[in-house]
Structures are given as structure tokens and as C-alpha cells.
Amino acid sequence: MNILLILIPAALLLGLLGLAGFLWALKSGQFEDLEGASERILIDEEDRNRED
């Protein structure tokens, strides 16, 4: 039963750290361009250089 005194706060702390990391990523713009990365992988480097 004493292990619950360690595991419950540890789980809450890890959950709060995960939430803080997600909110930081959200505020720093990590989720702004979701389609761009999936489209860039289909474009060849040669085609990209010709467009510039």
C-alpha cells in the first residue's frame, strides 16, 4: 500500500509534464503546417530547384 504513495504522485507529475510539453509545442507553432511535410516528401529535389 505504501507504493501507492509514490506511484500516484509520480503518475500525476508525468501527466503534467506531458501536458506542459504539448502546450509548449502548440504555442511554438509545431502543428502549424501539417500538410506541408507530407507534400514536400513527394517533390524531388530537382523539381524543387527548378521552381526557385
Secondary structure, 3 states (H helix, E strand, C coil): CCCHHHHHHHHHHHHHHHHHHHHHHHHCCCCCCHHHHHHHCCCCHHHHHHHC
